[in-house]
């Protein structure tokens, strides 16, 4: 696997590390789903994965990340969308387009995780708290991207306000997706409902942000 078309292939050692990390995460997820997040210890995960307890903690310093193993991809997603927006497209328009596409594709990063996983997340204060941290970090990275893309002066509050509004929409949509999934709604039903909510939410911000951060 490579990160780009010109990047060097991963070496054997790196590939082995990735496989070990994925194996531990998969084992942990199965145990959490079967017994509940709070009822499974790191030591039990290590035994099931046939690795040392220290190996688990080296790969996953926080227990929550054994199941929420998407930190970098999740927290950077909104900033990446803004930076990759099309010429003449505002940040709002790019994020709306990306959210509609993620909903149509039933993407896990948009909250489509299956009922068992959604119930697990919803039932654990520790996992809910970690997700809040993800959303906060994502908003901060979005604010930084907006400041850079608009050449905002130091101390300009606008990127932070815009990021709070746009990040808040994404957080609310994610939580609604998880809520509906946990209560047993099918992915098709959730996607149909969320498509309308995405449109409604972004329409609400259109008067304030429709012309903000338009790409050259």
C-alpha positions in Angstrom: 0.0 0.0 0.0 1.2 3.5 -0.8 0.1 7.0 0.2 0.4 8.3 -3.4 1.3 7.2 -6.8 4.9 8.2 -6.4 5.4 7.0 -2.8 7.7 4.1 -2.1 6.0 0.8 -1.1 5.8 0.0 2.5 8.6 -2.3 3.7 8.0 -5.7 5.3 8.4 -4.4 8.8 5.8 -1.6 8.2 3.4 -4.0 6.6 3.7 -6.4 9.6 3.0 -3.6 12.0 -0.1 -2.6 10.1 -1.3 -6.2 10.1 -0.7 -6.5 13.8 -2.5 -3.2 14.6 -5.5 -4.3 12.5 -5.6 -7.7 14.1 -5.6 -6.3 17.6 -8.3 -3.8 16.7 -10.5 -6.5 15.1 -10.1 -8.8 18.1 -11.0 -5.9 20.5 -14.0 -4.9 18.5 -15.4 -8.4 18.5 -14.9 -8.6 22.3 -16.5 -5.2 22.9 -19.5 -6.1 20.7 -20.0 -9.4 22.5 -19.5 -8.3 26.1 -19.7 -4.5 26.2 -16.9 -1.9 26.1 -16.6 -1.5 29.9 -16.5 -5.3 30.5 -13.4 -6.0 28.5 -9.9 -5.3 29.8 -6.7 -4.6 27.9 -5.2 -7.8 29.3 -8.1 -9.9 28.0 -7.6 -8.3 24.5 -3.9 -9.1 24.6 -4.7 -12.8 25.5 -7.3 -13.1 22.7 -5.0 -11.5 20.2 -2.0 -13.6 21.3 0.2 -10.6 22.0 1.7 -9.0 25.0 -0.3 -6.4 26.9 2.4 -3.9 26.2 2.0 -4.5 22.5 -1.7 -3.5 22.7 -0.9 -0.3 24.6 2.0 0.5 22.3 -0.4 0.5 19.3 -3.3 1.9 21.2 -2.3 4.1 24.2 -6.0 4.9 24.8 -8.5 2.0 25.1 -11.2 3.9 23.3 -9.1 4.0 20.1 -9.1 0.2 19.9 -12.6 0.6 18.5 -12.5 4.2 17.3 -9.5 3.5 15.2 -10.1 6.3 12.7 -8.7 9.4 14.5 -6.6 10.9 11.8 -9.0 10.2 8.9 -12.0 11.5 10.9 -10.5 14.7 12.4 -8.9 15.8 9.2 -11.9 15.1 6.9 -13.5 18.6 6.9 -10.2 20.4 6.5 -9.3 18.2 3.6 -12.6 18.8 1.9 -12.2 22.6 2.1 -8.7 22.5 0.8 -9.8 20.3 -2.2 -12.9 22.4 -3.1 -13.5 23.2 -6.7 -12.7 26.5 -8.4 -15.6 28.9 -7.6 -16.9 26.6 -4.8 -17.4 27.9 -1.3 -16.4 26.0 1.8 -20.1 25.6 2.6 -20.8 24.2 -0.9 -17.9 21.8 -0.8 -18.8 20.5 2.6 -22.5 20.1 1.6 -21.5 18.1 -1.5 -19.1 15.9 0.5 -21.7 15.2 3.2 -24.4 14.3 0.7 -21.9 11.9 -1.0 -20.9 10.3 2.3 -24.6 9.8 3.2 -25.4 8.3 -0.2 -22.4 6.0 0.2 -23.4 5.1 3.7 -19.8 5.8 4.9 -18.7 4.8 8.4 -17.1 8.2 9.0 -20.6 9.7 8.5 -22.0 7.5 11.3 -23.1 4.4 9.2 -21.6 1.7 11.5 -24.3 -0.9 11.8 -26.7 -1.3 14.7 -24.5 -3.3 17.1 -21.6 -0.8 16.7 -23.9 2.2 17.1 -25.5 0.8 20.3 -22.0 0.1 21.7 -21.0 3.7 21.0 -24.2 5.1 22.4 -24.0 3.0 25.6 -20.5 3.9 26.7 -19.7 7.3 28.3 -16.0 6.7 27.6 -16.6 6.2 23.9 -19.0 9.1 23.7 -16.5 11.3 25.4 -13.7 10.2 22.9 -16.0 11.0 20.0 -16.6 14.5 21.4 -12.8 15.0 21.4 -12.8 13.8 17.7 -15.4 16.4 16.8 -13.6 19.2 18.7 -10.3 18.4 17.0 -12.0 18.2 13.6 -13.5 21.7 14.2 -10.1 23.1 15.2 -8.4 21.7 12.0 -11.3 23.1 10.0 -10.8 26.5 11.5 -7.1 26.4 10.7 -7.8 25.4 7.1 -10.4 28.2 6.7 -8.0 30.7 8.1 -5.3 29.6 5.6 -7.6 29.4 2.6 -9.0 32.9 3.3 -5.6 34.4 4.2 -7.2 35.6 7.5 -5.3 38.0 9.6 -3.9 36.9 12.9 -6.7 37.3 15.5 -9.5 37.2 12.9 -12.4 35.4 14.6 -14.3 34.6 11.4 -12.6 31.2 10.6 -13.3 30.0 14.1 -17.0 31.1 14.0 -17.4 29.5 10.5 -15.8 26.3 11.7 -18.0 26.2 14.8 -21.1 26.5 12.7 -20.0 24.0 10.0 -18.5 21.6 12.5 -21.7 21.7 14.6 -23.8 20.7 11.6 -21.5 17.7 10.9 -21.6 16.7 14.5 -25.4 16.9 14.7 -25.7 14.9 11.5 -23.3 12.2 12.7 -25.1 11.9 16.0 -28.5 11.6 14.3 -27.1 8.9 12.0 -25.8 6.9 15.0 -29.1 7.4 16.9 -31.3 6.2 14.1 -28.9 3.3 13.4 -28.9 2.3 17.1 -32.7 2.2 17.2 -32.7 -0.2 14.3 -33.5 1.9 11.3 -32.0 0.4 8.1 -29.1 2.2 6.3 -31.5 3.0 3.5 -34.0 4.6 5.8 -31.3 6.5 7.7 -29.8 7.8 4.4 -33.2 8.9 3.1 -33.9 10.9 6.3 -30.4 12.3 6.6 -30.4 13.5 3.0 -33.2 15.8 3.9 -31.6 16.9 7.1 -28.3 17.7 5.3 -30.1 19.9 2.9 -32.1 21.6 5.6 -29.0 22.2 7.8 -26.8 23.6 5.0 -29.6 25.8 3.7 -29.8 27.3 7.2 -26.2 28.5 6.9 -26.4 29.5 3.3 -27.2 33.2 4.0 -24.3 33.6 6.3 -21.6 31.4 4.7 -22.7 30.8 1.1 -20.1 33.3 -0.2 -17.4 32.6 2.4 -14.1 31.0 1.4 -14.8 30.7 -2.3 -12.0 29.0 -4.1 -10.2 31.0 -6.7 
